[in-house]
Every structure is written in C-alpha cells, then in structure tokens.
C-alpha cells in the first residue's frame, strides 16, 4: 500500500512542473498517536483529531512538495513576495488538492477510505489558528522539526508546501527526526528574524497578526493570482533549500 501511495504522489509531482518542484517527501503516523491530542494545546483546542476527519481513521499521511532553488532565490530580495513565489504557492495548493483527490480515487479501488482538507484557508481569520495544521501534522508524520521561523524544516528544507490525508488502513509509521536540519541549536543563525519585513519573529512570541497583514498586503499585489496571502521571506535562508 505504501508503494502504491508513494509512487502515485511522486509521479504527480514530477508530472506537474519539473522546473519548479523536486521529489516529494512522504511520511506516516498512527491516527491514534497522542501527538494529535497534544495539538489541541500546541495549536489550539479547535484543532481536529484524525477521527474527526475520518471515523475509523488508522493512519495519517503527510507529504512535502519542495520548491527548486530558483523559486527560493527569486523571493529572497525585496520586501514583497516575488510573482514567481506567489504563483508557485497558488499552483502548489491546487496541485496538492488534485493529488489528494486522485489518490482518493485510486484508494477507493483498493477498499481504502480517505479524507483530506485543502492546503490552506482552514483557519479562524480572527485568531489565525488552524482547524487542521498541515505542518504540525507533517511533524507527527516524521517529515521534520520546527525552526526559528516557526516552519517545519524537512531534509529538503522548508521552502515548499505540505499536504496531508487520513486513511482507514494501518500503515507503518515513519520515525521522527531528532535534529533540526540547517537550523543551529545554538540559534546562531538569525536570517529569518532579520528577513521578516514586519519583525514578526523578533519577539518573545510569534506575532502572527503582523505576519498575516503582510501576507494580505502581498495578496493585493497579485490580482491575477487567486488566493495568495503569502510572504515567504523567512523561507529563503539556509534552511530553505537542502539537497
């Protein structure tokens, strides 16, 4: 079953746009892992459990679609997000949704039930807290550790997008890494802190509302692209692209 899932996701990413994406990462976690209960404290009490998405859930699946270096480099300069970064963000969200839809159709033929949520806009606009945090779920599935930029840093970096799904079939879980890739434990790298246009990271607590206002400002710059409340400046440092 894992081989079927991984070959499907990998091929869909490869076929999508070889000039933008690298090979995806894929991980798994038991749906009843206590970490999902802890997300009601870490993220917020509104955070859903796997069984809320799919009664009878046995496994949670997460995959990371990493960007190529050119997308990262193009967004590093300036205050506003680059057009390429915004366009890639929107295209990747749609790609992830298409992957989940296609995977669902494939798994139905094998007697497996699946549920998923769109990669973004599943959060409270006032509290800015997600009902289902894809990056935290991806952490549970062993895809990385959190860095100073509050992003999940995988073995391929943090520049990319996460997709997640819940399945009603048990699959072997992935190990969780103990170290953070390219984010020194001694906190000597402060690239993301300096790069944030609104200083959202240079505080005792992540200033999510300041961050979101900057993302909304960027959205207004790209009327030709739908739903791109995005910035990504903190995703362009040493931890962005790892190969």
SELO-349299 format. One record per residue: x, y, z of N, C-alpha, C in turn; residue in one letter. Coordinates in steps of 0.1 Angstrom, whole numbers, plus 5000, padded with zeros to 4 digits. Layout:
! SELO-349299
XYZXYZXYZA;...
This chain:
! SELO-349299
500849885000500050005000500950135000X;501950135008502850245008503450274995X;503950164988504550184975503550244965X;502350194966501250254957501050404959X;500950444972500750584976501950664971X;503150624975504350704972504650714957X;504450614950504650614935503650714929X;502450714934501350804929501750944931X;502050984944502351114948503651164940X;504651084940505951124933505751154918X;504951064912504651084898503851214895X;502851234903502051354901502951484903X;503851484912504651604915505651614903X;506251504899507151504887506551554875X;505251514872504551554860504051694860X;503951754872503351884874504151994867X;505452004872506252114866507752084871X;508552014863509851974867510752104870X;510452214864511252334866510952404880X;509952354887509552424899509852334911X;509452204910509452114921510552004921X;510951964933511851854935511051724940X;511651614941511051494945510451514959X;509151474961508451494974508951404985X;508751444997508951365009507651315014X;507551195020506351135024506551065037X;505651085047505651025060504350985065X;504350905076503150845081503150845097X;501950845102501850845117500550765120X;500550695131499350625136498250735139X;497050715135496050815138495750835152X;496050735161495750745175496950785183X;498050835176499250885183498851005192X;499351005204498951105214499351245209X;500251255200500651385195499551465189X;498551395183497451465177496551525188X;496451465200495751515211496451645216X;497751635216498551745221498451865213X;498051855200497951965191496752055195X;495852005204494752085209495352185219X;496552165224497152255233498252335225X;499052275217500052335210499552435199X;498552395192497952475181496752555187X;495752475193494552535198493552425200X;492552455209491552355213490652315201X;490652405191489852385179490452285169X;491752245172492452155162491752025162X;491451975150490751845148491651725151X;491051615154491751485155491551415142X;492351315139492251245127490851175125X;490251135137488951065136487851165133X;488151295135487151395132487051415117X;488151395110488151395095487651265089X;487951155096487551025091487350925102X;486050905105485750805116486450665112X;487050605121487750485118489150505113X;489650625114491050655109492050565116X;493050525108494150435113495450505111X;495650575100496950635096496750775091X;497750855095497750995089498951005080X;498751055068499751065057500051215055X;501351245054501751375051502851375040X;502851475031503851485020504251625018X;505551645015506051775013506551794999X;506051894992506451924978507452044979X;508752014978509752114979510052194966X;510252324968510552404956511952394952X;512252424939513552424934514252554938X;515552554937516352664942516052794936X;515652794923515352924916514152994922X;513252914927512052984933512453044946X;513352984954513753034966514553164964X;515553154955516453264952515653384947X;514653364939513853474934513053554944X;512853484956512053554966512853614977X;514153604976515053644987515153794988X;515153864977515354014978514054084979X;514154214983512954294984512154274996X;511054354998510154345009508954255006X;508454274994507254194989507654064983X;506653974984506853844977507053854962X;507853774956508053774942506853714935X;506653754922505553704915505653554913X;506853504911507153354910506753284923X;507153344934506753274947505253274949X;504653374946503153384947502453284938X;502953284925502353194916502553044919X;503753014924504152874928503252834940X;503152924949502252904961500852864957X;500252934948498852914944498852774936X;499752764927499852634919500052514927X;500852524937501152414946499952374955X;499252474960498052444967497052364959X;496852404946495952334937496552194934X;497852184932498452054929498251954941X;498452004953498251914965496751874965X;495851964963494451924963494151814952X;494751834940494551744929495151604933X;496351604939496951484943496051404953X;495551484963494651414973493351364966X;492851434957491651384950491951264942X;493051264935493451154927493751034935X;494451054946494850944955493650884961X;492650964964491450914970490750824960X;490650864947490050774937490850644935X;492150654936492950534935492750434947X;492650494959492550414971491150354972X;490150424967488750364967488750224961X;489550224950489550094942490249984950X;490950014960491649914969490949904982X;489749954983488949944995489350025007X;490050135004490650225014489850355014X;489450405026488750535027489850635031X;489550765026490550865028489751005030X;490351095038489751225039490951325040X;490651445035491751555035491051685035X;491951785038491451925037492352005028X;491852115022492652195013493852245020X;494952265013496252305019496252435027X;495252525025495252655032493752695034X;493652805041492352875044491452785052X;492052695061491152625070491552675084X;491552815086491852875099490852985102X;490853015115490053125120490653265116X;490053345109490553475104490853575116X;490253555127490453645138491653595147X;491553465151492553405159493853365151X;493653345138494653295129495253165135X;494253075139494652945143493952845134X;494652745130494152645121493352535128X;492352485120491552375125492252245122X;493252245113494052135109495352185104X;496352195112497652245108498452145101X;498652165088499352065079500852055084X;501452165088502852155092503052075105X;502052095114502152015127501851875124X;500951845116500551705112501751645105X;502451715096503651665089504751635099X;504851715110505851685121505451555127X;504251535130503851405136504151285127X;504151315114504451205104505951195101X;506851265109508251245108508951325097X;508251435091508851495080509851615084X;509951645096510951745100510751795114X;511551905117511451965130511252115128X;510752185138510452325137511652415139X;511852515131512952605132512552735138X;513452835138513152965145512153035137X;511953005124510953075116509553015118X;509352925127508152865130507652775119X;508552735110508252655099508852515101X;508252415095508852275096509952265086X;511152235091512252225082512552075080X;512352035067512551895064513951875059X;514251745055515551715050515851775036X;514751835030514951915018514752065020X;514652105032514452245035512952275039X;512652405040511352445044510552515033X;511252545021510552615010509752515002X;508452515004507552424998506252415005X;505452325001504052315007503852175012X;502952165022502652035028501151995024X;501051865022499651805020499551695030X;498351675035498051575045496751505042X;496651385047495351305045495251205056X;494051155058493751055068493250925061X;493750805065493350685059492850585069X;491950495065491350395074492150265073X;493350265069494150145068495450165076X;495850065084497150085092498350075083X;499250165085500550165078501650195088X;502850145085503950155094504350305095X;504450355108504850495109506250525106X;506550655103507850705100508550755112X;509850735114510550785125510550935125X;510551005137510651145137512151185140X;512651285132514051325133514251395147X;515451375152515751445165516451575163X;516951605151517651735149516951815139X;517251945139516652035130517552065119X;517152035107518052055095518352205093X;519652235092520052375089519552485098X;519252445110518752555120519552525133X;520652585134521552555146520852565159X;521152465167520652455181521152575189X;522252635186522752745194522152875189X;521252865180520452985174521453095169X;522553045163523453145158523053205145X;522153135138521653195125520353265128X;520353395124519153475126518653535113X;518853465102518453505089516953535088X;516153445093514753465092514253575100X;514853605112514453715120514753845113X;515953855107516353985100515554005087X;515153895081514453895068512953935069X;512353905080510953935082510654085080X;509854125070509554265068508854335079X;508154265088507454325099507954285113X;509054225114509654185127508754085134X;508054005128507153915135507853805142X;509153775139509853675145510753725156X;511053855156511953915165511253955178X;510453865183509753895195509653765204X;509253775216509253665225508253555220X;507153605214506153515208505953555194X;505753455185505553485171504353585169X;504553695162503453795160502653755148X;501753665149501053615138500153715130X;499653805138498753905131499554005123X;500754045127501654125119502054045106X;502353925108502753835097501653825087X;500453805092499253795083498953925075X;499154035082498854165075499854175063X;501054135065502054145054501654055043X;501153935046500653835036499553895028X;498653955035497454025029497854135019X;498954215024499454315015500054265003X;500654145004501254084992500154034983X;499053984988497953934980497454044971X;497354164976496854274969497754314957X;498954264957499854304946499754214934X;499054104936498854004925497453974922X;496754064916495254044913495053934903X;496153904896496053794885496153654891X;496453644904496653514910495653504922X;494853404922493853384932494353334945X;494053394956494353344970495853334972X;496553444973497953434976498353524987X;497753504999498153565011499453505016X;500553545011501753475013502953575013X;504053545019505253625020506453545017X;506853455026507853355023509253405025X;509453535030510853585032511653495042X;510953455052511653375062511953225057X;511453195045511653065039512753065029X;513653165029514653185019516053175024X;516253145037517553135043518253005041X;519252975049519952845048519152725049X;517952745056517152625059516052605048X;516052695038515052695027515252575018X;516452565013516752465003517952375007X;517652245009518652145013518652035003X;519751994998519851894988520951794991X;
